[in-house]
Amino acid sequence: MSFVKLFRLAAIAFVVLQTSPARAEAATIIDWSKGDVQATDASCGDITFKNMADRHGYSLWVRGTTSGTCVFESKGLKFHLPSNYGATTRGTSTVYGFGRIGPDVVVTWMPGY
């Protein structure tokens, strides 16, 4: 099983076990010290991460009012997006999974929920 598939399964399992996601401190600023699973009402665009620990996994639920493409950033980190990455769907949730090792962050996404 590939790392991405394994990470996706782990992210889904973690989300299912979490009782409720933490709310983002601001729509486009996610502080991971407040929880490994967070939610935002942002319609994507630039989303900044704070306190993303090395060798750790996270889940982000995005449910915006318009369709948009998320651009993730955090100082010193490089985000690796899947080849089928694109815009969210208006009025639905998109769940993103992140796995960080060193300066690299692997991103998975599950749109349309």
Steps between C-alpha positions, in 0.01 A plus 500: 500500500642841408578765762225728366234225517613401848499864614152554356367198691665623819357850454149362446528276806620792711216724381243233583637466854511875567180620671493849354755708309657812645404823326772694322613817682430693181349369178838483325739442795516150642688458830564127535587537870123531557426154361593244236156527338371846414223658295465828314225676306755658266438461127866404468757736350821545702491304826788542744600231749660563839660246736507203262708240686750276324397132458137578565170474309208742481153532348330819383130523409423787260143606426488829315211687344670513160722264303872563541846346492696490825863607500673379816804672642719484807847651533771252402262225385431364151150364427470207259154493342340202324488503120118526498494802734247771414226728625254425777128469427275776629280394791679170567782404733847418378722309739877550474759274659855614573803296600821683584848352505779757513435785256262288287122487544302242302145613430196283429152628430151360487261749337123507488374377837 
